[in-house]
Amino acid sequence: MSERIERDFHARDPDEQQAFLNQTWCDHCQQVDLGMTDPVEYELKGIVYIEGRCKGCGEPVITELTDEEF
């Protein structure tokens, strides 16, 4: 079973960080680009994720990064 590998979100370029924090989709609010707080970046089963909290409702927001995004 694959384990979650922690990555350093804050090691990314500041502009790239802002793009990931602002360009979100919230499953709970059903709205785009509300933004996220408290980002945590990790890799699981070879896929990189950024997880945080929706600025609108506080529910978890997860962004799956594609190869061209990292």
VOPAGU-2260 file (C-alpha; in pm, 1 decimal, decimal comma):
REM VOPAGU-2260
SITE   aa  ch    i         X         Y         Z
SITE  MET   A    0       0,0       0,0       0,0
SITE  SER   A    1     135,4     343,1     -92,2
SITE  GLU   A    2     197,9     595,5     177,5
SITE  ARG   A    3     142,0     966,6     164,2
SITE  ILE   A    4     469,6    1153,4     100,6
SITE  GLU   A    5     472,8    1509,4     235,6
SITE  ARG   A    6     599,9    1782,9      -0,2
SITE  ASP   A    7     681,7    2149,8      65,3
SITE  PHE   A    8     413,1    2366,7     -95,0
SITE  HIS   A    9     598,1    2681,2      15,4
SITE  ALA   A   10     908,3    2580,1    -186,4
SITE  ARG   A   11     708,9    2660,1    -502,3
SITE  ASP   A   12     739,4    2991,9    -684,3
SITE  PRO   A   13     515,7    3252,1    -510,3
SITE  ASP   A   14     314,1    3316,2    -829,2
SITE  GLU   A   15     257,7    2942,7    -870,8
SITE  GLN   A   16     146,0    2917,5    -506,7
SITE  GLN   A   17    -108,5    3195,8    -557,7
SITE  ALA   A   18    -245,6    3029,7    -870,5
SITE  PHE   A   19    -302,3    2702,3    -683,4
SITE  LEU   A   20    -456,5    2885,5    -385,4
SITE  ASN   A   21    -695,3    3089,4    -600,7
SITE  GLN   A   22    -794,1    2846,8    -878,8
SITE  THR   A   23   -1007,3    2598,8    -686,7
SITE  TRP   A   24   -1331,5    2406,7    -704,5
SITE  CYS   A   25   -1535,1    2341,6    -389,4
SITE  ASP   A   26   -1752,8    2030,6    -399,7
SITE  HIS   A   27   -1953,9    2160,7    -103,8
SITE  CYS   A   28   -2020,0    2514,5    -236,0
SITE  GLN   A   29   -2029,7    2393,5    -598,7
SITE  GLN   A   30   -1840,8    2708,2    -699,4
SITE  VAL   A   31   -1513,8    2778,6    -873,6
SITE  ASP   A   32   -1224,0    2997,1    -758,5
SITE  LEU   A   33   -1338,9    3073,6    -403,9
SITE  GLY   A   34    -981,0    3004,9    -296,2
SITE  MET   A   35    -825,0    2786,3     -28,2
SITE  THR   A   36    -641,0    2835,7     298,4
SITE  ASP   A   37    -398,3    2613,7     491,9
SITE  PRO   A   38    -240,7    2439,5     188,5
SITE  VAL   A   39     -68,9    2104,9     237,1
SITE  GLU   A   40     107,2    1939,4     -55,5
SITE  TYR   A   41     164,5    1565,4     -73,3
SITE  GLU   A   42     214,2    1276,0    -311,2
SITE  LEU   A   43       2,8     960,2    -295,7
SITE  LYS   A   44      38,0     668,4    -536,6
SITE  GLY   A   45     247,2     883,7    -771,0
SITE  ILE   A   46      -7,4    1167,8    -786,0
SITE  VAL   A   47      64,0    1510,5    -633,8
SITE  TYR   A   48    -217,1    1684,5    -443,8
SITE  ILE   A   49    -263,5    2021,0    -275,4
SITE  GLU   A   50    -523,3    2009,7      -0,3
SITE  GLY   A   51    -663,8    2299,4     197,3
SITE  ARG   A   52    -987,0    2455,3     321,1
SITE  CYS   A   53   -1240,3    2644,5     108,9
SITE  LYS   A   54   -1237,7    3018,0     183,8
SITE  GLY   A   55   -1615,6    3019,1     136,0
SITE  CYS   A   56   -1734,6    2737,8     363,3
SITE  GLY   A   57   -1425,7    2589,1     531,5
SITE  GLU   A   58   -1478,5    2240,2     386,0
SITE  PRO   A   59   -1177,9    2048,8     246,0
SITE  VAL   A   60   -1066,5    2134,5    -107,9
SITE  ILE   A   61    -827,5    1903,1    -294,5
SITE  THR   A   62    -646,9    1985,9    -618,0
SITE  GLU   A   63    -487,1    1701,7    -814,1
SITE  LEU   A   64    -185,4    1822,5   -1011,4
SITE  THR   A   65    -125,6    1700,8   -1362,3
SITE  ASP   A   66     225,5    1646,3   -1502,4
SITE  GLU   A   67     238,1    1986,2   -1667,8
SITE  GLU   A   68     155,0    2162,5   -1337,9
SITE  PHE   A   69     465,9    2047,4   -1150,8
